[in-house]
Amino acid sequence: MHEQRRFSKAVVHGTYARRMSTPSAANAGMLRLSITPGELITAGTVVTLLAERPIGPCSAGSVRVCMASSRGGSIDGCYPAVVTKNSTIEVFTDGLHVGAYKIFVEELLDTEGERLVYRQVVPFVITSLVGEVPAEVRVVHAVHLRVGEFQVVRCAPGQRDGEGQYIEVLKVVERKSGQRRILGFNERGEQVDVEAVLRDVQQRRFERYGLIHETLWDHMEQLQPDDEVSVIVWPPVSSDEAGFDKPTDRPAEGPSRAETEAARLWRQAQDVLVDTLHELGVQPRRALADRVPLLQATLSADQIRALAQADTVGAIFLDNPTGVEDDLGDSIAVARTDKAHSLGYIGTDVTVAVWEGAPKSETDLAISARFTSTPTDQNDHATNVTAIIKNTTPDAPKGHAPGCRLVSANDKSINALQWAVYTEGATVVNQSFHRSRDEAVFGTLSADDVLEDWMALTFPYPTIVTAAGNTNTPSGASEANPPHAEFVNHKGYNTLTVGNHNDGATAMVPTSVFRNPISPYGDRELPELAANGLGVTAAGLTFSGTSQAAPAVASAAALIQDVDATLKSWPEGCRAILLASADRNLEGSTWDAHVATRTDARDGAGALNTDEAVWIAERRCKPNQPRRRGWDVGRLQAAAFQFTPELPGLKEFSYQIRLGDTPLFLPKRIKIALAWDSTLSYFFWGAPPNYKLYPFDSRLKIDLDLEVAWPDGTPIATSNGFDNSYVVVEFEQPTGYFYDEIHVFIRAMPRPKPWKAYFGIAWTFFA
């Protein structure tokens, strides 16, 4: 028995936009749909397409259902669409397995042989649901979770592969009002309080680990009580105290007044924490930068347990000072960086830091400053990584960012990273090493991840690029067993993690790590981006891996900061531009389709395209300024998202994309990316005197989505999720619908407490 879906009523947003004057297409339009593009439905649902005029008897063959990765054609198991009545086509979804699909409609004709539609592509997702979804809402995202004792794992719909509670979590949108909410169901289809279930997991974690990070806890399990270990201790501070007032029209020249005041409060919290450690007989070491209030110390296991009971402590992390390092012309060409160079963008006046061991030889390097003049770890890997960004090798490519000011944070200590950013003013940082076992084996954020997320929120607001890591590396490089169980090595929210693709940007290299981190709803997607790291020769040395891919992306960040210096202070804008400009999807489908269907996309948003990134960066755009390419940055706050029936969602931050003059019969792909930040803080639960202090960590406070519509409110595409600090939506522009612009809306899930956040948004089109 088929489920018949009624037509959804579009909510009209935005202002009037003129229609294109195309005489040859005067009678063509778009079909009205019984689903919204990107909607999740169950197999057996009948999707109805309604035309403006009666449909010709031979037009049913113009409609077909394909996998989302297909550009056209049909698939096994699809029933042909049939024309019913005069103006409707019914698409039957019986037999479709769980996954992402598209309905392709091409040159639909009416009974007089006139075109009804040139081409229309409607993405949708088939899923399996145990709960009964109210008819007044549509499902835009779903995760199926196995709730374990200390973490949740995202499963395939219907999958049962271990002990624990299984729940289904749906993000739904009310069809009439546009308001967003979450529904949760257990295995029996009964509604559950999702936040309560996840809060119980967090509580059990706290009862086990307290303020001790799990990697440190794991190390302590192997220690005798008097054995000592190096740790990083954060006081209970919050990044929100730094305020949200950096300039949006120029690079920041220094910390804001709010950040300066926050730094004073952070130092006070640090002073109190120093006293606590003194009481334990420990002499701690302060961080190099005063805006980083952490302490480093060497403690016994017993001292760590005692310290974890103090209310002056936010969290205690393992301090692992060691690390594992994970032809240039090809790398530059496949990233299309050479085209950006031809436009004059080479990273001029941008300081880029390479954070890892010291180059073994500086003969072909042009380093402006070094953290230490007596490095203890000199290696060829650092020489190669540095040279990929900038080098002076005769008769050879001079790197991806040959005009940048390059500094060498030539030590794997966190002090070297702080020196690069807070002393040398680096606005781009490349990290191509990881902390051996810890970051590969554990799915939570490491001490480095937390520190880098913090630094991205404080002046000079660096864009930090990290390597995803490699499997099957030499013995000792990873202790994940089996190798495919290795997590992406760097898991920060406010950074960019990079995977490794081949020389032709046609496939990911099999050794590039892609296992996603542990997160509350299980749908994080890392790495965010891919670049060429296969057999890259620079400074006479050849290496392969994500270590060689990351500096290509870091260099691209430097080039777009060269285009517009405002981006030096906006890592959110840099992230959005680099994600939107990635025009090649190496894993077959789009980012939003992968996240919706639990498909682990090894390439993130796609392959790096520096040339396209530069084109976007040249076109700063404000709301209500339609452009084919553009970007913007700014601040979001909860008050702007307050729901009212008259204003569902956020109207103030809608953006318009101009469609241009490309002929209607030539399909265009449009890609939009939105990036924002996590909050670093400690969290209280309950009421005094029985409250619980959750440890200091980097967490997402807000959940943002993107929606795209025509000016009359007709939906085009959407991108949704729970646990990512970015979303990407990519779609084929419908042809034959004569507005010359489309509208992009930022949507937010309701939250009980006020919030603010920096954001960056970027968009482009690919003919």
Secondary structure, 3 states (H helix, E strand, C coil): CCEECCCCCCCCCCCCCCECCCHHHCCCCCCEECCCCCCEEECCEEEEEECCCCECCCHHHHEEEEECCCCCCCCCCCCCCEEECCCEEEEECCCCCCEEEEEEEEEEEECCCCEEEEEEEEEEEEECCCCCCCCCEEEEEEEEEEECCCCEEEECCCCCCCCCEEEEEEEEEECCCCCEEEEEEECCCCECCHHHHHHHHHHHHHHHHCCECHHHHHHHCCCCCCCEEEEEEECCCCHHHHCCCCCCCCCCCCCCHHHHHHHHHHHHHHHHHHHHHHHCCCCCEECCCCCCCCEEEEEEHHHHHHHCCCCCCCEEEECCCCCEECCHHHHHHHCCHHHHHHCCCCCCCCEEEEECCEECCCCCCCCCEECCCCCCCEEHHHHHHHHHHCCCCCCCCCCCCCCCEEEEECCCCHHHHHHHHHHCCCCEEEECEECHHHHHHCCCCCHHHHHHHHHCCCCCCCEEEEECCECCCCCCCCCCCCHHHCECCCCCCCCEEEEEECCCCCCECCCECCECCCCCCCCCCCCCEEEECCCEEECCEEECCHHHHHHHHHHHHHHHHHHCHHHHHCHHHHHHHHHHCCCECCCCCCHHHHHHCCCCCCCCCCECCHHHHHHHHCCECCCCCCECCEEEEEEEEHHHHCCECCECCCCCCCEEEECCCCCCCCCCEEEEEEEECCEEEEEEECCCCCCEEEEEEEECCCCEEEEEECCCCCEEEEECCCCCCEEEEEEECCECCCECEEEEEEEECCCCCCCEEEEEEEEEEEC
